[in-house]
Amino acid sequence: MATTSDTLQRQRSSDIAVRLARFRELGIVVFLIAVLGMTIAFQPDFLLKPINIRSILLWIPLLTVVAMGEMMVIITRGIDVSIGSMLAFAGIVVGMIFRDVPGFNIYLGALIGILLGALLGAVNGGLIAWLKIPPIITTLGTLSVYRGLVFIVSEGRQIDPNHVPTALIRWSQRGPFGIQWVPYVVLIAVVVAFLAYAFLRYTKGGRSIYAIGGNPEAARLRGVPVETTTFSVYLITGALCGLAGILYASRFGFVNPGETGVGFELTVIAAVVVGGTNVFGGSGSVLGVFLGCLLLGTINVALAVLGVASTWQLAVYGFVILLAVTVDAVIRRELRRATTGE
Amino acid sequence: MSIDETRSQSTMVDSSLDQPMEGPKKKRIMNVVVQPEFITVILLILAFIGGSIISPYFLDLDFLLNYTSLFIEVGIMALGMTFIIISANIDLSVASTLALVGAVAGVLFFDLSMPMGITIVLAFLLSAALGSFNGLLITRMKLPALAVTLATLALYRGAAQVLVGDDSRPKLAWSRDIVFPDWFVGIHRVYIPGTSIPLPLVLFVILAIVLGILLHKTTFGRWVYAIGTNEEAARYAGVPTQRVKLAIFTMMGLLSGLAGLIMVSRLSVARYDHARGWELDVITAVVLGGTDIYGGRGTIFGTVAAFLLIIFLRTGMGVANVKAESQLAVIGTLLIVAILVSNLTKRIRT
């Protein structure tokens, strides 16, 4: 008898847990609709203007691509604040190649950017995984080291729009089959998100990432290669930043050593935690983070459309991160209370 | 690491500083050598020698003293950060707190025409509030300090930007007559009568002594170490862990606010981008000074020595015409190397 009620109790609480877990991604959607609703209330034709849709869609690729890596890092209980500098480094070096070697193949250029990013990410990963330097210290240090490298390599000079190949800029202007609304860069971001989803869900490496975040010691005892996996997530993040550097050049048509990617880490971390990734590590989903990116992109464009000065941007990111982290903590506490039946 | 180990460790620190120690002489010397502070002091001497070889200006005492007051904000915040990191926490929002307090002071004085005295009092109240906001989120909501202060890093500087925009206080467009009061500006040009010691440096030394006593000679200080070594154990041992954490974050806010007022006084304008990215320098100073990034170990003396080392390096690079971005890269490298060395010496010590 006692066992039955016990099972029932557990059954019921896991129902609540499941419902709450579903509610999480729903919560972002609700918030997204609220933001859209508020904007439409002031600007009824907000979603009817193609330019607004395009702005939102063009905002997503950069954010999504890097956020997929940052999400994996945060799932392993780490953090990477050097992403903006890695993005700028890859962007500026590839930009210089395009400038100095006219007619350089853009796909080869993109590949070089990804490899450069991976290299910088590998330095982060090596320091963190094997030399045991805390992630925040490592990446806070490399944030300025890599930014310094950007200035040294570029000699402080910007890559001007006339040096970025037209074919690369077209990635942000044209889509397949002549569809203008969904440019290639958006497709690239969607492909990256799908790959991240498949990797995290169906591969041993992906499962190891969650295992480490859930309990590093237990993961080690169960034979998860903790060091190699930790190294890999920073390497992947670096590579994705490299790709984002190319997307940046495509989207904005220039790369500036002192401007490109500065403060980008805050935007990305905001998107990742708004997407429901646990700051204590162990959980996070690609769908959630993708919605988080969409939400941040929408907020950003909505602020501009509503005529809110750009000086508000930083404060909004800070507030959004704080809100997301706090709400997440409250939900988790309630969830724990529900499952332990207190 | 257990509490016993910390105790033995802290006695080790104390005895190596002020008591003759039992045991063979060789071991005693080895104990001093593997203290992280020892390495900092050696680096400090090397930097001093290196700097004086590179440039004759470096040995000019007046120049060096004046240069110190250009970075005094870093030193003041590093003192508070020592408490934070020893307690196994981190505060990334210090430089943003500095900027916000400065910006609010500017708005209070110019836009709301408050007297400067009241402005300063309100600025300190705000500093304490910003620090305790961090502290409350960490203790009440049980959120990681890293996540909270990363959010407030953006929020506080963002708020400063909303308040004063890309402009400054006094605004660029205003007449040259609208300025902060004379007695408030130019704190770095005030010297101890008859000497060339600038006032900010005196302030820093006093703060270092007071906070050094608080950390090393009081129960409160021992609580901070206990929390950093093992918070759970400290709580069972009766340490009011939540109150202590709240107190050190509030103190951190106050010190950042003080740094903010000093910076506004020094530059005679308030801007939202004051000290942007300086959390790197502050954390580097603390870690370079031998404070264990995992908590439980560190000294005010080490932080002060590391702060001087950073100033020597910055001065040296300044007179050698190294660009600002490259200077930042050097500081970043220094931070990573400091932890590497600290990890290494820890392995030798244990």
Contacts between the chains, C-beta under 8 A, distances in Angstrom:
chain1	res1	chain2	res2	distance
A	79	B	146	6.6
A	79	B	150	7.9
A	81	B	150	7.9
A	127	B	336	6.4
A	131	B	340	6.1
A	131	B	343	7.2
A	132	B	343	6.1
A	133	B	336	6.3
A	133	B	339	4.8
A	133	B	340	6.7
A	133	B	343	7.4
A	134	B	293	5.5
A	134	B	294	7.5
A	134	B	339	7.5
A	136	B	90	6.6
A	136	B	92	7.9
A	136	B	146	5.9
A	137	B	283	7.3
A	137	B	287	7.0
A	137	B	293	5.9
A	137	B	335	6.3
A	137	B	336	7.1
A	137	B	339	5.7
A	138	B	336	6.3
A	140	B	279	7.7
A	140	B	280	5.8
A	140	B	283	6.8
A	140	B	332	7.4
A	140	B	335	6.9
A	141	B	280	7.6
A	141	B	332	4.0
A	141	B	333	6.8
A	141	B	335	4.3
A	141	B	336	4.3
A	142	B	332	6.5
A	142	B	336	7.5
A	143	B	280	7.5
A	143	B	332	6.9
A	144	B	277	7.3
A	144	B	280	5.9
A	144	B	328	4.1
A	144	B	329	5.6
A	144	B	331	6.5
A	144	B	332	3.7
A	145	B	329	4.7
A	145	B	332	4.2
A	145	B	333	5.7
A	145	B	336	7.9
A	147	B	325	6.2
A	147	B	328	6.8
A	147	B	329	7.1
A	148	B	325	5.0
A	148	B	326	5.1
A	148	B	328	5.8
A	148	B	329	2.5
A	148	B	330	7.7
A	148	B	332	7.2
A	149	B	329	6.9
A	150	B	325	7.8
A	151	B	323	6.8
A	151	B	325	4.1
A	151	B	326	6.8
A	152	B	325	7.9
A	152	B	326	6.6
A	152	B	329	7.9
A	156	B	323	7.8
A	257	B	325	8.0
A	258	B	325	7.8
A	266	B	150	7.5
A	266	B	153	7.4
A	266	B	154	4.8
A	269	B	150	6.5
A	270	B	154	7.8
A	273	B	147	7.3
A	279	B	143	7.3
A	279	B	144	5.8
A	279	B	146	7.7
A	279	B	147	4.2
A	280	B	144	6.6
A	309	B	165	7.4
A	311	B	161	4.7
A	311	B	162	5.7
A	311	B	165	5.2
A	311	B	166	6.7
A	312	B	158	7.3
A	312	B	161	7.8
A	312	B	162	5.7
A	313	B	158	7.3
A	314	B	154	5.4
A	314	B	157	5.9
A	314	B	158	3.4
A	314	B	161	5.7
A	315	B	154	7.4
A	315	B	155	6.0
A	315	B	158	2.8
A	315	B	159	5.3
A	315	B	161	6.8
A	315	B	162	5.3
A	316	B	158	7.0
A	317	B	154	4.9
A	317	B	158	6.9
A	318	B	151	5.4
A	318	B	152	6.5
A	318	B	153	7.2
A	318	B	154	3.2
A	318	B	155	2.8
A	318	B	156	7.2
A	318	B	157	7.7
A	318	B	158	4.9
A	318	B	159	7.9
A	319	B	151	7.9
A	319	B	155	5.8
A	319	B	158	7.7
A	321	B	147	7.6
A	321	B	150	6.9
A	321	B	151	3.9
A	321	B	154	6.5
A	321	B	155	7.8
A	322	B	137	7.6
A	322	B	148	7.4
A	322	B	151	4.0
A	322	B	152	7.1
A	322	B	155	6.2
A	325	B	143	5.8
A	325	B	147	5.1
A	325	B	148	7.1
A	325	B	151	6.4
A	326	B	137	7.1
A	326	B	141	5.9
A	326	B	143	7.0
A	329	B	141	5.2
A	329	B	142	6.6
A	329	B	143	5.6
A	330	B	141	7.7
A	333	B	142	7.9
